[in-house]
Amino acid sequence: MVDVYLVTHSGRENMRSSIFKALKGLALVFSLAAGPVHADIVWHWNDGFSDEEQTLLTSWIAHTVSAVESLVAPFPFDLHIHFHRLIDRGEPVPWANTRRGPRQGVDFHVDPSFPLESFYADWTAPHELSHLLIPSLGRDSSWFAEGFASYMQYQVMRHMGEMEGADIAAAYRVRMARAQASYRLPESPLPTAAPELRRLGDYPTYYWGGAVYFLRADTALRARGQGGLSGLLREYMDCCRRREAGLAVLLQQFDELTGTSLFDELMQEFRVQPGFPAYSEALDRLETQLQSERAGMGDDLQALLDRLELQQQ
């Protein structure tokens, strides 16, 4: 049962946002209950943590995994989550990295002195868990893999109730513009420039350059009514994720599942087009699509708010 507190007109937007988050949370719970049984989370405590700290950390990861699985689909394998203590770095999650191989998972280096809300607001877990939605693609394709996780992290945070559609579009715009401004090899396509950018330690530039690939794929799929990137990933998790694959095979699988040549054509463009990849039109399109998506979800919410107001009269 969700408690709803009536507020003054000045607080209407806050109430609207709170109810919207609550409805999304209920949708997350029911979608997981109705869908396939998700894999187990296996906890590994590589350093000492108190019972209270363990409760905080497991709550954070369980909530994030639920958001990933609600957005896409249950993971088809157990998740091995390793916790390491790393304090006095000024943030709740100073470092994390995925584990590949027979046991898929993530190592999180954390400062448990931060409150749970700080962990929820941090993008690290959504980013690292998103990596596990696709196979490990190797160092040469890191721009693609990191771009995927960077694009997905805010979609996951939306399902966690931490961001709205407008927040997502604004965050993408800031980070892509910053990456474009710092792109040091204007004559080179991103896949060609990525090894040098990595050597220079300019990770955000090729991360967010790679995210443009998925921005453009997502908006194209949404425009075709195919459920966007998350809809594709839902099918991919069901049919193909249990098998390892390189980049060429992954793109072929994506195109076969969507009945298009979208992913191959985008890759060809990225490999030959010099400079930072174009993103402004696609980002404008995504912003409109997210607004429309929220408006559709908002019809039921508006009816609920109208009934609540009538009860107050």
C-alpha positions in Angstrom: 0.0 0.0 0.0 1.4 3.4 -1.0 0.7 6.2 1.3 -0.3 9.4 -0.5 -0.2 12.7 1.3 -2.2 15.6 -0.1 -0.3 18.8 -0.4 -1.0 22.4 -1.3 -1.0 23.6 -4.9 2.6 24.8 -4.6 3.6 21.3 -3.7 1.6 19.6 -6.5 4.7 19.0 -8.7 6.5 17.4 -5.8 3.5 15.1 -5.1 3.3 14.3 -8.8 6.9 13.3 -9.0 6.6 11.2 -5.8 3.6 9.3 -7.0 5.2 8.9 -10.4 8.2 7.3 -8.7 6.0 5.1 -6.6 4.0 3.9 -9.6 7.3 3.1 -11.4 8.5 1.2 -8.3 5.3 -0.9 -8.2 5.7 -1.6 -12.0 9.2 -2.8 -11.3 8.1 -5.1 -8.6 5.2 -6.6 -10.6 7.2 -6.9 -13.8 9.8 -9.0 -11.9 7.2 -11.1 -10.2 5.5 -11.8 -13.5 8.7 -12.5 -15.5 11.3 -15.2 -15.4 13.0 -15.9 -12.1 16.1 -13.8 -12.0 19.5 -15.1 -11.2 20.9 -15.2 -7.7 23.2 -12.5 -6.3 26.2 -14.1 -4.6 27.8 -11.8 -2.0 31.6 -11.8 -1.4 33.0 -9.7 1.5 36.7 -9.2 0.6 37.1 -6.9 3.6 35.4 -6.7 7.0 32.0 -5.0 7.1 29.6 -4.7 10.0 26.1 -6.2 9.8 24.7 -2.7 9.3 27.1 -1.9 6.5 26.4 -5.2 4.8 22.6 -4.4 4.9 23.2 -1.0 3.4 25.4 -2.4 0.6 23.2 -5.4 -0.3 20.1 -3.1 -0.3 21.9 -0.8 -2.8 23.0 -3.5 -5.2 19.7 -5.5 -5.0 17.8 -2.3 -5.8 20.1 -1.5 -8.8 19.9 -5.1 -10.1 16.1 -5.0 -9.9 16.1 -1.8 -11.9 18.4 -3.3 -14.6 16.2 -6.3 -14.8 13.0 -4.3 -15.0 14.4 -2.1 -17.8 15.8 -5.1 -19.8 15.4 -8.6 -18.5 16.7 -10.9 -15.8 20.3 -11.9 -16.0 20.7 -15.4 -17.2 23.5 -16.2 -14.8 24.3 -15.6 -11.1 25.9 -12.3 -10.3 29.0 -12.4 -8.0 29.3 -9.1 -6.2 32.6 -8.4 -4.3 32.9 -5.6 -1.8 36.2 -4.0 -0.8 36.6 -1.2 1.7 38.0 2.1 0.3 37.4 5.1 2.5 38.3 8.8 2.7 38.0 9.4 -1.0 35.1 11.8 -0.8 32.6 9.5 -2.6 30.7 6.4 -1.9 32.1 4.3 -4.7 35.6 5.4 -5.6 36.3 2.4 -7.9 34.6 -0.6 -9.5 35.3 -3.1 -12.3 33.5 -6.0 -13.9 34.5 -9.6 -13.6 34.2 -11.8 -16.7 34.7 -15.5 -17.2 32.7 -18.4 -15.7 31.6 -16.1 -12.8 30.2 -12.8 -14.0 30.1 -10.0 -11.5 31.5 -6.7 -10.2 34.1 -5.6 -7.7 32.9 -2.5 -5.8 35.4 -0.5 -3.7 33.1 1.4 -1.3 33.0 3.8 1.6 30.1 2.5 3.7 30.1 5.7 5.9 27.9 7.3 3.2 24.1 7.0 3.5 22.1 4.7 1.3 20.7 7.7 -0.7 24.3 8.6 -1.8 24.8 5.1 -3.2 21.5 5.3 -5.0 22.4 8.6 -6.6 25.8 7.3 -7.7 26.1 6.1 -11.4 28.8 3.5 -10.8 26.6 0.4 -10.1 24.2 1.1 -13.0 27.2 1.5 -15.2 29.1 -1.7 -14.2 26.0 -3.9 -14.1 25.0 -2.6 -17.5 28.3 -3.9 -18.8 27.1 -7.4 -18.0 24.2 -7.2 -20.3 26.5 -7.8 -23.3 29.6 -10.1 -23.6 33.2 -8.9 -23.0 34.3 -7.5 -26.3 38.0 -7.1 -25.7 40.3 -4.1 -25.5 40.0 -3.1 -29.1 36.3 -2.6 -28.8 36.4 -0.9 -25.4 35.0 2.4 -26.8 31.9 0.4 -27.8 31.5 -1.5 -24.5 32.1 1.7 -22.4 29.8 3.7 -24.6 27.1 1.1 -24.1 27.5 1.1 -20.3 27.6 4.9 -20.2 24.4 5.3 -22.2 22.6 2.6 -20.2 23.6 4.0 -16.7 21.1 6.8 -16.8 18.3 4.6 -18.2 18.9 2.4 -15.2 18.9 5.3 -12.8 15.5 6.4 -14.2 14.1 3.0 -13.3 15.6 3.4 -9.9 13.6 6.5 -9.5 16.7 8.7 -9.3 16.3 10.6 -12.6 13.5 11.8 -14.9 13.5 11.9 -18.7 14.5 15.5 -18.7 17.4 14.8 -16.3 18.6 12.0 -18.6 18.6 14.2 -21.7 20.4 17.0 -19.9 23.0 14.7 -18.5 23.7 13.2 -21.9 23.9 16.7 -23.4 26.5 17.9 -20.9 28.7 14.9 -21.1 28.6 14.5 -24.9 29.3 18.2 -25.4 32.2 18.0 -23.0 33.6 15.0 -24.8 33.2 16.6 -28.2 35.1 19.7 -27.0 38.0 17.6 -25.7 38.3 15.4 -28.8 41.9 15.7 -29.7 42.0 13.8 -33.1 39.5 15.6 -35.3 40.7 13.9 -38.5 40.3 10.4 -37.0 37.0 8.4 -36.6 36.3 7.5 -33.0 37.2 3.7 -33.3 40.5 4.7 -34.8 41.2 7.4 -32.1 40.1 5.4 -29.1 43.4 3.6 -28.5 45.2 6.9 -28.4 42.6 8.5 -26.2 42.9 5.6 -23.8 46.7 5.9 -23.9 46.3 9.6 -23.0 44.0 8.7 -20.1 41.1 10.6 -21.8 38.5 8.0 -20.9 35.4 10.2 -20.7 35.9 11.4 -24.3 35.8 7.9 -25.8 33.2 6.6 -23.3 30.8 9.3 -24.3 31.7 9.2 -28.0 30.8 5.5 -27.8 27.5 6.4 -26.0 26.5 8.4 -29.1 26.4 5.1 -31.1 23.7 3.8 -28.7 21.9 7.2 -28.5 21.4 7.0 -32.2 20.5 3.3 -32.3 18.0 3.8 -29.4 16.2 6.8 -31.0 16.0 5.0 -34.4 14.5 1.9 -32.8 12.1 4.1 -30.8 11.0 5.9 -33.9 10.2 2.6 -35.6 8.1 1.6 -32.6 10.4 -1.3 -31.7 10.8 -0.4 -28.0 14.1 1.2 -28.2 17.4 -0.3 -27.1 15.9 -1.8 -24.0 13.3 -3.7 -26.1 16.1 -5.1 -28.2 18.2 -6.1 -25.2 15.1 -7.9 -23.7 15.1 -10.2 -26.7 18.8 -10.5 -26.8 19.0 -11.6 -23.1 16.4 -14.3 -23.8 18.0 -15.7 -27.0 21.7 -15.0 -27.0 23.4 -13.6 -23.9 24.5 -17.0 -22.5 26.9 -17.3 -25.4 30.1 -15.2 -25.7 30.5 -13.3 -28.9 32.8 -10.7 -30.5 31.7 -7.3 -31.7 30.9 -8.5 -35.3 28.7 -11.3 -34.1 27.0 -9.0 -31.6 26.1 -6.5 -34.2 24.8 -9.2 -36.5 22.6 -10.5 -33.7 21.2 -7.1 -33.0 20.4 -6.5 -36.6 18.7 -10.0 -36.9 16.6 -9.3 -33.8 15.5 -5.9 -35.0 15.0 -7.0 -38.7 17.2 -4.1 -39.8 20.8 -3.3 -40.8 20.8 -0.4 -38.3 23.7 -1.5 -36.2 26.0 -2.5 -39.1 25.3 0.7 -40.9 26.0 2.8 -37.8 29.2 1.0 -37.3 30.3 1.6 -40.8 29.6 5.3 -40.4 31.5 5.5 -37.1 34.5 3.8 -38.7 34.8 6.2 -41.6 33.4 9.5 -40.3 36.2 11.7 -39.0 35.9 13.6 -35.7 33.5 13.2 -32.8 30.3 11.5 -33.9 27.3 13.7 -34.5 24.7 13.6 -31.7 22.6 16.8 -31.5 19.7 15.7 -33.7 19.4 12.3 -32.0 19.6 13.9 -28.6 16.8 16.3 -29.4 14.8 13.4 -30.7 15.4 11.4 -27.5 14.2 14.3 -25.4 10.9 14.4 -27.4 10.5 10.6 -27.2 11.1 10.6 -23.4 8.6 13.4 -23.0 6.0 11.5 -25.0 6.7 8.3 -23.0 6.2 10.2 -19.7 3.0 11.8 -21.1 1.6 8.4 -21.9 2.4 7.1 -18.4 1.1 10.4 -17.0 -2.4 9.9 -18.2 -3.2 7.4 -15.4 -1.3 9.6 -12.9 -3.3 12.7 -13.9 -6.5 10.8 -13.4 -5.4 9.8 -10.0 -4.4 13.3 -9.1 -7.7 14.6 -10.3 -9.6 12.1 -8.1 -7.5 13.1 -5.1 -8.3 16.8 -5.7 -12.0 16.0 -5.9 -11.8 14.2 -2.6 -10.3 17.4 -1.0 -13.2 19.6 -2.2 
